Amino acid sequence: MALTDIAIRNAKPRAKPYKMGDAGGLYLMVTPAGGKLWRLKFRVAGKEKLLSLGGWPDVSLANARKERDTARETLAAGADPAREKQQAKHLARVSAANTFGEIAQELIDKRLRASRRGSGLPMSKTT
């Protein structure tokens, strides 16, 4: 049975987390704290994996279904959607740190370390 927006809105927290299934491995996890989180269950090389798609209402039902379809296409192409998401996240973090200010600070730190090494006492005593 496919989920509806009304069913999602009316989902109340319970003592334990529970799942509200949609289709194609997509489900909404309702936590005891009241959070509603989209998850996608799939298999890669016989191993079951889980992909987090975000929280409701930030990610609507329609957007969660689109992301599920995108993940299924990635899976059909022979790639792991969870691994692809991790790599994209890592690449974004690295590229964000690759600004002019960051590179300039690295250069300054490197030169400071080099000057401190050169101005200190010699490592071995020569006579």
C-alpha positions in Angstrom: 0.0 0.0 0.0 1.4 3.4 -1.0 1.8 6.2 1.5 -0.3 9.3 1.3 0.5 12.8 2.6 -2.4 12.6 5.0 -1.2 9.3 6.5 2.3 10.8 7.0 0.8 13.9 8.7 -1.3 11.8 11.0 1.5 9.4 12.0 2.0 9.7 15.7 5.1 8.6 17.7 5.1 5.4 19.6 7.2 3.9 22.3 9.5 2.3 19.7 10.4 3.4 16.2 8.2 2.1 13.5 8.1 2.0 9.7 5.5 3.1 7.2 6.2 1.5 3.9 5.7 3.0 0.5 7.0 1.1 -2.6 10.3 0.0 -4.0 12.1 -0.2 -0.6 11.1 3.4 0.4 9.7 3.9 3.9 9.2 6.5 6.5 10.7 5.8 10.0 8.7 7.4 12.7 10.8 7.9 15.9 9.6 8.0 19.5 10.7 11.7 19.6 8.3 12.5 16.7 10.9 12.7 13.9 9.8 11.3 10.5 12.8 10.2 8.4 12.9 8.9 4.9 14.9 5.7 4.3 15.5 3.5 1.3 16.4 -0.2 1.7 18.2 -1.9 -1.1 20.7 -4.7 -1.8 24.2 -4.5 -3.3 26.1 -7.8 -4.0 23.7 -9.6 -1.7 24.2 -7.2 1.3 21.3 -5.2 2.5 22.0 -1.5 2.7 20.2 1.6 3.9 20.2 5.1 2.3 19.0 8.1 4.3 17.0 10.6 2.2 16.2 13.2 4.8 13.4 14.2 7.1 9.8 14.9 6.5 8.6 17.7 5.8 11.9 19.0 4.5 11.8 16.1 1.9 8.2 15.7 0.7 6.7 12.4 -0.4 7.1 13.3 -4.1 10.8 14.3 -3.6 11.5 11.1 -1.6 10.0 9.1 -4.5 12.1 10.9 -7.0 15.3 10.3 -5.0 14.3 6.6 -4.7 13.9 6.4 -8.5 17.3 8.1 -8.9 18.9 5.7 -6.5 17.3 2.7 -8.3 18.8 4.0 -11.6 22.2 4.2 -10.0 21.8 0.7 -8.7 20.7 -0.6 -12.1 23.9 1.0 -13.6 25.9 -1.2 -11.2 26.9 1.5 -8.6 26.1 1.7 -4.9 23.9 4.7 -4.3 25.0 5.0 -0.6 28.7 5.0 -1.7 27.9 7.6 -4.4 26.3 9.8 -1.8 29.3 9.5 0.5 31.7 10.3 -2.2 29.7 13.4 -3.3 29.6 14.6 0.4 33.4 14.1 0.7 34.0 15.9 -2.5 31.9 18.8 -1.4 33.7 19.0 1.9 37.1 19.0 0.2 36.2 21.5 -2.5 34.8 23.8 0.2 38.1 23.7 2.0 40.0 24.4 -1.2 39.5 28.2 -1.1 42.2 30.9 -1.5 42.1 31.6 2.2 42.6 28.0 3.2 45.5 27.6 0.8 47.1 30.8 1.9 46.8 29.8 5.6 48.5 26.4 4.7 51.3 28.3 3.1 51.8 30.6 6.1 51.7 27.7 8.5 54.2 25.8 6.4 56.6 28.7 6.3 56.2 29.3 10.1 57.1 25.7 10.8 60.1 25.9 8.5 61.4 29.2 10.1 61.0 27.7 13.6 63.0 24.7 12.6 65.8 26.9 11.2 66.0 29.2 14.2 66.1 26.6 16.9 69.1 24.9 18.4 71.0 22.4 16.3 69.9 18.8 16.7 73.5 17.5 17.0 76.5 19.2 18.5 79.5 19.6 16.2 83.0 20.4 17.5 
